[in-house]
Amino acid sequence: MTFFGILSQRGHGHAASTIFIAMFAMLLTAISYGRMARAYPSAGSGFTYVGREIGPTWGYVTGWSMVLDYLMQPIINVIFCSQQGHVLFPAAPYWEWAVFFTLLFTGLNIQGIKMSARVNAVLAAAMGLVVAVFFGAAAHYIGSHPHDGAAFYTRPFYDPETWALPGILSGTSLAVLAYLGFDGISTLSEEAKNPRDVLPATVLTCVAIGLLSVLEVYAAQLIWPVSEHFPDIDTAFTSVAGRAWAPLYSVVGFTLIVACVGSGTGMQLAAARLLYRMGLGGALPRSFFGALEPKRRIPRNNVLFVGAIAFAGAIILPAIAGAATGFDLGASMLNFGALISFMGVNAAAFVHFYLRAENKKLINLAPPILGFIVCLLLWWNLSSEAWILGAVWMTIGVAAGAWKTRGFRDNLVSFELPPDVLPETLNT
């Protein structure tokens, strides 16, 4: 819902199709993530998988791309929450909302993972109720307004007048954003009571997100055809909800803020855990990034660091977005890093379960190879702005790695836990 307007514009009204196509790509990658999490139950996620299976240098590159992905997620959640808060309560300027939501995300995570999990459970229940009400209002609105027959119901999936492959690929590259978060499950493998649960949790998360998201944007596209412009593309779904039933304008607007609070809080924690694992391995300064707060056993330094980055990004990105919106630019940068890490995890799964396996089975070959190819195709079709800023980010990371290792002649990073870090210290 948060980026429905941008997705509809990119896909020329085919938001539902782009999300469905993206689900295929993400399911393949989810399988690779889940299987690798069983092999390596580590907070480092793709950083560890690629480093152990392909090599430390490629693990570092994957980890650096993941840092971009994980840092951008809290940023775009702060951006959206602040924009939506300003729309609902314009008396408070955008920057004040940005301060408020940054402090909220950070404050919840400082309390520890159990607090974050409880808050997310409550938020999910409340959001589920609002989604159900929206579907009811959408069905009533669509049924009580005239339309031009069966073609009206198929247009959100395929409209021959507006269907164009470049637009579909561009939209699908953005639609990946709907699924991001399933990869964050693997960063909490060390907290899981049974790491084998990570695979079904990851796959089921993708399926649930895909089906629900397709239904949401399908209903929205029927209510608001692509031929009509949105009052504000960043908050398009609230306009759709208000057209379906006037009271839903404020209710859905507030609910989307709640949704982004849950998403932003969870991804800030995932980013902090990733930085913690990179700190332990020596890819980042261990004294700061590899430290745990003694009472709650959380990487407090990293939580505060990610909070500061989220606020700075929420202020800077809208200022440099130009023709794009701050959210759109942030989402594209996020997907640049995410798709690189997804390709890395698929490659690691191919090496671990096929190349190194005694018995070469097709089931271990096809999913990671197809997942890699699809992610590469989506990555290639990201916006030029995402390519430029993403390339700058990766250049900085590679240059730092080269400097750290004297031209990659020394070991870049250790993927083994330091001897003074016992497994029980990683459990929160």
Secondary structure as the mmCIF struct_conf table of DSSP 4:
data_model
#
loop_
_struct_conf.conf_type_id
_struct_conf.id
_struct_conf.beg_label_comp_id
_struct_conf.beg_label_asym_id
_struct_conf.beg_label_seq_id
_struct_conf.end_label_comp_id
_struct_conf.end_label_asym_id
_struct_conf.end_label_seq_id
TURN_TY1_P TURN_TY1_P1 THR A 2 PHE A 3
HELX_RH_AL_P HELX_RH_AL_P1 PHE A 4 ARG A 10
TURN_TY1_P TURN_TY1_P2 GLY A 11 GLY A 13
HELX_RH_AL_P HELX_RH_AL_P2 ALA A 15 ALA A 39
TURN_TY1_P TURN_TY1_P3 ALA A 43 SER A 45
HELX_RH_AL_P HELX_RH_AL_P3 GLY A 46 GLU A 53
TURN_TY1_P TURN_TY1_P4 ILE A 54 ILE A 54
HELX_RH_AL_P HELX_RH_AL_P4 PRO A 56 LEU A 88
TURN_TY1_P TURN_TY1_P5 PRO A 90 ALA A 91
BEND BEND1 ALA A 92 ALA A 92
HELX_RH_AL_P HELX_RH_AL_P5 TYR A 94 ILE A 110
TURN_TY1_P TURN_TY1_P6 GLN A 111 GLN A 111
HELX_RH_AL_P HELX_RH_AL_P6 ILE A 113 GLY A 143
TURN_TY1_P TURN_TY1_P7 SER A 144 SER A 144
BEND BEND2 HIS A 145 HIS A 145
BEND BEND3 GLY A 149 GLY A 149
HELX_RH_AL_P HELX_RH_AL_P7 ALA A 150 THR A 154
TURN_TY1_P TURN_TY1_P8 ARG A 155 PHE A 157
TURN_TY1_P TURN_TY1_P9 PRO A 160 THR A 162
HELX_RH_AL_P HELX_RH_AL_P8 LEU A 165 ALA A 175
HELX_RH_3T_P HELX_RH_3T_P1 VAL A 176 ALA A 178
TURN_TY1_P TURN_TY1_P10 TYR A 179 PHE A 182
HELX_RH_3T_P HELX_RH_3T_P2 ASP A 183 LEU A 188
TURN_TY1_P TURN_TY1_P11 SER A 189 GLU A 191
BEND BEND4 LYS A 193 ASN A 194
HELX_RH_3T_P HELX_RH_3T_P3 PRO A 195 ASP A 197
HELX_RH_AL_P HELX_RH_AL_P9 VAL A 198 ILE A 223
BEND BEND5 TRP A 224 TRP A 224
TURN_TY1_P TURN_TY1_P12 VAL A 226 SER A 227
BEND BEND6 GLU A 228 GLU A 228
HELX_LH_PP_P HELX_LH_PP_P1 HIS A 229 PHE A 230
BEND BEND7 PRO A 231 PRO A 231
HELX_RH_3T_P HELX_RH_3T_P4 ILE A 233 THR A 235
HELX_RH_AL_P HELX_RH_AL_P10 ALA A 236 ALA A 244
TURN_TY1_P TURN_TY1_P13 ALA A 246 PRO A 247
HELX_RH_AL_P HELX_RH_AL_P11 LEU A 248 GLY A 281
TURN_TY1_P TURN_TY1_P14 GLY A 282 GLY A 282
BEND BEND8 ALA A 283 LEU A 284
HELX_RH_AL_P HELX_RH_AL_P12 ARG A 286 PHE A 289
TURN_TY1_P TURN_TY1_P15 GLY A 290 GLY A 290
TURN_TY1_P TURN_TY1_P16 PRO A 294 ARG A 296
BEND BEND9 ILE A 298 ILE A 298
HELX_RH_AL_P HELX_RH_AL_P13 ARG A 300 ILE A 320
TURN_TY1_P TURN_TY1_P17 GLY A 322 ALA A 323
BEND BEND10 ALA A 324 ALA A 324
HELX_RH_AL_P HELX_RH_AL_P14 GLY A 326 PHE A 350
HELX_RH_PI_P HELX_RH_PI_P1 VAL A 351 LEU A 355
BEND BEND11 ARG A 356 ARG A 356
BEND BEND12 GLU A 358 ASN A 359
HELX_RH_AL_P HELX_RH_AL_P15 LEU A 362 TRP A 380
TURN_TY1_P TURN_TY1_P18 ASN A 381 ASN A 381
BEND BEND13 LEU A 382 LEU A 382
HELX_RH_AL_P HELX_RH_AL_P16 SER A 384 LYS A 404
TURN_TY1_P TURN_TY1_P19 THR A 405 ARG A 409
BEND BEND14 ASP A 410 ASP A 410
BEND BEND15 GLU A 416 GLU A 416
HELX_LH_PP_P HELX_LH_PP_P2 LEU A 417 PRO A 418
TURN_TY1_P TURN_TY1_P20 PRO A 419 ASP A 420
HELX_RH_3T_P HELX_RH_3T_P5 PRO A 423 LEU A 426
#
